[in-house]
Every structure is written in structure tokens, then in C-alpha cells.
Amino acid sequence: MKIYVSCDMEGATGVVRWEQVSADKADYAFGCAMQRHDLLAVVEAAFEFGATEILVNDSHARMINLDVRQLPKGVTVVSGAGKPLSMVEAVEGADRAFFVAYHAMAGTARAVLDHTMSGDAFEVTLDGIAVGETGFNAAVAGHFGVPVGLVTGDEALCREARALLGDELVVCSVKEGLGRQAARVLTPEVTAQKLRTAVREALQGGKTPRPFRAGSPCQVGLTVLNSAQGDAVDNLPGTVRHSGRTFSFRAGDVVEGYRWFRAALALAGTVGR
């Protein structure tokens, strides 16, 4: 069984502040260590419970957070930014996708470091449904016939993922948000066991998740933070502007929609918040 792991950082054990996930900050080393901790717990359990091949996509920020020298034999890593499908690059061909150390969508209450791809997205919709990185990435995986079997992060993220992807999804909470940069956290020893148990349930618990599919064609909606950012996004061909900050794009399929969304955010990011 081939397992695909998209590994973010904000949802990792013990991580609560931006300084811990930002490469230019001293506390970034802690974020990397905790990302690796959660990933190792998942990967080792996956091999134990039936995985024969594991591909890990380093999916946070610059996407060079994972040190391949510290990962077990048998794991392949997709590293570096600029990947066409970003957080779900190379997902095609997997039997199951696991989203590890993920976070809730922008605007979620009591969610640790909530956002959607960047701080410039106020709201994102897919076929009229509000989605975060979990939902949009799951739809891209679903386009290739790959179901999401496991999502890990904080309590808010787990609720979001289960509500969108259904009861066959296994979720694992490693912390409970008290605010955007505060949480009730568990020790690594405890979360390692929780993650192991979740992987076992995902692979041996009789779960049969279905691929999450968007429409084909599909409609992507994006609201940015201010109208100046909106002016930048308005330069993208095919974009429909509904207000100073709100846009939509009709895509032939979710992959086209995902790439438009990422391009729109990149343009929005050239303008101050």
C-alpha cells in the first residue's frame, strides 16, 4: 500500500506561535523538531500497519523544513517550493493520503494559527463551500482518485476535516486551541501514541474513505483582505470580480482551480495588508 503524506507544521505537537513556524525566527528549530516528531510517529506506524511505500511532501512555507538525514529508510521526500501542485504535489498513484500537522481554515475560532495558504486569504470557497487547505488539498487528491484517510492537527482542524470529508476519515488531535496563538498542548510522548493509534485505525480499522471530489467544471471563490490586493488579483485572465475584495473563477477541473487560487494569492501577496 502506497501512503502519501502531506506534512505541514502549524498543526504539530506543541506548536502555538508564528515564531515557531517562521524560518527567520530563533524558535523555528522547535517547529521543525515537532513537525518531524509527528511525521515520524505517523510514518513508523504506517510501515508497521501495512504501508509498503511512503512518499512525504514537505508542505510548509519554503517546503525545505524536513531533513532527509533524519527520516527512516523507505521514505521518499518531495522537497522545495515552486511545485505545480504545492501541498499535494505527486499525490497521484497513492492508495491513501494522510494530512499531518495541518491547521484550520482562515477565520476559525479557537484554532491555532488558522489561515488558508497565506495570510492574504480572508475566505476561500470551492463550489460554494468554504474550504481551507484540508478541503482544497483533499479535492485535488480526489481528482486523482486518492482518498484522505487521516488528518492530524488541533481540535478545530479535526472538526473541520470530519465535517467536510465524512465519518470514514480518521482524525487525531494533538492540541486544543485556546486562541490563535495559544493552546492546551500534550507532551510528545502522549501525541506519539495518539498518532500511532490513529494510523492503525486508518489502515486496519475497516475504514473505507472515498475520494473527495469537486465539480468538473468547478467554481473557486476568493476573498482577499483589501481592495488593493483585489486590484492585483483582477489582473488574472478569467477572473470575475464581484466586489473590491471578492472574486470567482470557473475552472475546467479542480487542478486548474487550485492553480488559479495559488496564482491569485501570489498576486495578492505583492500588495501590503
MITI-154439 format. One line per field, with one value per residue (C-alpha): residue in one letter; x, y, z; residue number from 0; chain. Coordinates in steps of 0.02 Angstrom, whole numbers, always signed. Layout:
BEGIN
aa <- (A,...)
x <- (X,...)
y <- (Y,...)
z <- (Z,...)
i <- (NUM,...)
ch <- (A,...)
***
This chain:
BEGIN
aa <- (M,K,I,Y,V,S,C,D,M,E,G,A,T,G,V,V,R,W,E,Q,V,S,A,D,K,A,D,Y,A,F,G,C,A,M,Q,R,H,D,L,L,A,V,V,E,A,A,F,E,F,G,A,T,E,I,L,V,N,D,S,H,A,R,M,I,N,L,D,V,R,Q,L,P,K,G,V,T,V,V,S,G,A,G,K,P,L,S,M,V,E,A,V,E,G,A,D,R,A,F,F,V,A,Y,H,A,M,A,G,T,A,R,A,V,L,D,H,T,M,S,G,D,A,F,E,V,T,L,D,G,I,A,V,G,E,T,G,F,N,A,A,V,A,G,H,F,G,V,P,V,G,L,V,T,G,D,E,A,L,C,R,E,A,R,A,L,L,G,D,E,L,V,V,C,S,V,K,E,G,L,G,R,Q,A,A,R,V,L,T,P,E,V,T,A,Q,K,L,R,T,A,V,R,E,A,L,Q,G,G,K,T,P,R,P,F,R,A,G,S,P,C,Q,V,G,L,T,V,L,N,S,A,Q,G,D,A,V,D,N,L,P,G,T,V,R,H,S,G,R,T,F,S,F,R,A,G,D,V,V,E,G,Y,R,W,F,R,A,A,L,A,L,A,G,T,V,G,R)
x <- (+0,+68,+38,+57,+91,+69,+159,+128,+193,+65,-34,+114,+131,+168,+169,+67,+151,+208,+387,+392,+348,+446,+618,+688,+648,+751,+604,+590,+702,+567,+436,+545,+578,+393,+347,+474,+410,+231,+287,+398,+258,+144,+273,+336,+159,+111,+252,+203,+20,+35,+114,+243,+289,+280,+302,+312,+281,+360,+215,+256,+311,+477,+449,+628,+590,+621,+798,+803,+951,+831,+698,+690,+740,+599,+532,+544,+528,+463,+557,+563,+439,+375,+292,+143,+25,+108,+49,-16,+121,+145,-12,-70,-48,-62,-187,-218,-167,-126,-126,-9,+14,-121,-218,-395,-456,-444,-568,-595,-623,-503,-394,-205,-126,-281,-259,-285,-122,-69,-123,-195,-347,-497,-610,-597,-741,-749,-916,-994,-925,-799,-636,-464,-305,-378,-530,-444,-299,-420,-514,-353,-309,-486,-464,-331,-440,-344,-448,-388,-379,-303,-293,-193,-186,-285,-464,-535,-449,-512,-692,-672,-599,-727,-873,-811,-738,-856,-856,-739,-599,-487,-433,-305,-298,-130,-187,-338,-335,-374,-347,-250,-81,-121,-169,-180,-41,+8,+183,+269,+260,+71,+44,+160,+47,-110,-41,+9,-165,-244,-135,-182,-367,-343,-255,-327,-489,-601,-613,-652,-640,-697,-606,-673,-717,-757,-865,-795,-805,-794,-810,-674,-709,-581,-597,-435,-401,-415,-461,-280,-246,-405,-335,-186,-293,-402,-256,-278,-365,-534,-558,-730,-730,-884,-826,-667,-607,-708,-676,-727,-652,-738,-613,-621,-571,-508,-325,-349,-446,-308,-176,-283,-307,-121,-82,-214,-141,+33,-27,-121,+38,+128,+19,+26,-107)
y <- (+0,+169,+308,+491,+612,+799,+870,+1047,+1123,+1234,+1083,+992,+943,+1092,+1224,+1379,+1537,+1606,+1620,+1431,+1406,+1551,+1512,+1683,+1662,+1578,+1468,+1391,+1247,+1195,+1194,+1087,+965,+948,+930,+790,+711,+698,+641,+504,+441,+428,+355,+222,+170,+166,+45,-60,-71,-110,+28,-33,+135,+311,+474,+630,+804,+940,+1061,+1207,+1379,+1360,+1172,+1133,+1101,+914,+848,+687,+629,+612,+508,+318,+209,+183,+360,+471,+659,+790,+947,+1128,+1263,+1303,+1133,+1144,+1062,+1135,+1042,+894,+878,+697,+633,+537,+349,+338,+223,+343,+521,+574,+760,+782,+937,+1033,+1184,+1253,+1372,+1560,+1635,+1482,+1518,+1441,+1371,+1375,+1484,+1474,+1531,+1466,+1452,+1629,+1771,+1858,+1744,+1801,+1663,+1526,+1428,+1278,+1251,+1367,+1277,+1363,+1266,+1279,+1191,+1025,+1038,+1107,+985,+841,+891,+890,+719,+663,+722,+586,+459,+468,+472,+559,+432,+531,+713,+773,+943,+1036,+1007,+1140,+1066,+892,+956,+1046,+894,+770,+885,+901,+730,+618,+490,+369,+495,+464,+621,+644,+799,+840,+1003,+1110,+1291,+1425,+1565,+1594,+1585,+1486,+1305,+1168,+1055,+874,+805,+721,+552,+564,+628,+495,+361,+451,+467,+284,+232,+344,+269,+94,+141,+221,+68,-79,-15,-57,+124,+148,+334,+394,+522,+697,+768,+943,+976,+970,+1112,+1190,+1364,+1437,+1590,+1700,+1849,+1942,+2067,+2234,+2312,+2349,+2164,+2144,+2258,+2142,+1984,+2065,+2050,+1862,+1808,+1726,+1807,+1879,+2021,+2035,+2173,+2260,+2103,+1956,+1853,+1693,+1583,+1447,+1308,+1158,+1049,+1069,+1062,+1215,+1297,+1260,+1336,+1492,+1508,+1496,+1622,+1741,+1730,+1761,+1920,+1975,+1949,+2082,+2215,+2265,+2204)
z <- (+0,-50,+75,+29,+171,+152,+303,+364,+527,+614,+673,+750,+933,+1045,+907,+952,+883,+716,+779,+790,+607,+529,+460,+507,+692,+828,+882,+708,+763,+885,+749,+637,+779,+817,+634,+621,+782,+718,+546,+617,+729,+577,+458,+579,+620,+437,+398,+548,+497,+313,+210,+86,+13,+87,-6,+103,+31,+137,+130,+245,+184,+90,+94,+148,+331,+337,+349,+247,+353,+499,+412,+405,+260,+137,+143,-11,+11,-110,-57,-111,-162,-337,-357,-477,-352,-198,-42,-142,-272,-330,-242,-395,-382,-193,-108,+38,+80,+257,+302,+451,+561,+468,+533,+519,+384,+399,+520,+629,+813,+941,+803,+817,+680,+569,+388,+212,+114,+161,+272,+120,+102,+203,+135,+4,-70,-184,-271,-143,+10,+123,+124,+198,+147,+204,+92,-62,-50,-22,-180,-282,-211,-253,-432,-446,-357,-193,-32,+126,+266,+409,+462,+613,+697,+829,+886,+770,+619,+662,+672,+505,+418,+484,+439,+260,+224,+322,+461,+372,+397,+547,+638,+775,+886,+965,+1048,+1089,+1034,+1163,+1038,+878,+966,+1123,+1156,+1282,+1220,+1254,+1276,+1129,+1216,+1226,+1050,+976,+1048,+990,+814,+811,+865,+732,+594,+648,+640,+469,+397,+493,+566,+419,+363,+178,+141,-28,-134,-103,-273,-332,-484,-659,-703,-530,-457,-346,-240,-154,-39,-2,+137,+47,-119,-166,-159,-260,-394,-410,-419,-553,-675,-689,-850,-823,-654,-612,-486,-377,-259,-206,-118,-187,-343,-428,-562,-662,-687,-802,-654,-477,-528,-640,-498,-373,-485,-512,-325,-289,-427,-359,-184,-252,-336,-180,-81,-182,-100,+82,+202)
i <- (0,1,2,3,4,5,6,7,8,9,10,11,12,13,14,15,16,17,18,19,20,21,22,23,24,25,26,27,28,29,30,31,32,33,34,35,36,37,38,39,40,41,42,43,44,45,46,47,48,49,50,51,52,53,54,55,56,57,58,59,60,61,62,63,64,65,66,67,68,69,70,71,72,73,74,75,76,77,78,79,80,81,82,83,84,85,86,87,88,89,90,91,92,93,94,95,96,97,98,99,100,101,102,103,104,105,106,107,108,109,110,111,112,113,114,115,116,117,118,119,120,121,122,123,124,125,126,127,128,129,130,131,132,133,134,135,136,137,138,139,140,141,142,143,144,145,146,147,148,149,150,151,152,153,154,155,156,157,158,159,160,161,162,163,164,165,166,167,168,169,170,171,172,173,174,175,176,177,178,179,180,181,182,183,184,185,186,187,188,189,190,191,192,193,194,195,196,197,198,199,200,201,202,203,204,205,206,207,208,209,210,211,212,213,214,215,216,217,218,219,220,221,222,223,224,225,226,227,228,229,230,231,232,233,234,235,236,237,238,239,240,241,242,243,244,245,246,247,248,249,250,251,252,253,254,255,256,257,258,259,260,261,262,263,264,265,266,267,268,269,270,271,272)
ch <- (A,A,A,A,A,A,A,A,A,A,A,A,A,A,A,A,A,A,A,A,A,A,A,A,A,A,A,A,A,A,A,A,A,A,A,A,A,A,A,A,A,A,A,A,A,A,A,A,A,A,A,A,A,A,A,A,A,A,A,A,A,A,A,A,A,A,A,A,A,A,A,A,A,A,A,A,A,A,A,A,A,A,A,A,A,A,A,A,A,A,A,A,A,A,A,A,A,A,A,A,A,A,A,A,A,A,A,A,A,A,A,A,A,A,A,A,A,A,A,A,A,A,A,A,A,A,A,A,A,A,A,A,A,A,A,A,A,A,A,A,A,A,A,A,A,A,A,A,A,A,A,A,A,A,A,A,A,A,A,A,A,A,A,A,A,A,A,A,A,A,A,A,A,A,A,A,A,A,A,A,A,A,A,A,A,A,A,A,A,A,A,A,A,A,A,A,A,A,A,A,A,A,A,A,A,A,A,A,A,A,A,A,A,A,A,A,A,A,A,A,A,A,A,A,A,A,A,A,A,A,A,A,A,A,A,A,A,A,A,A,A,A,A,A,A,A,A,A,A,A,A,A,A,A,A,A,A,A,A,A,A,A,A,A,A,A,A,A,A,A,A,A,A)
***
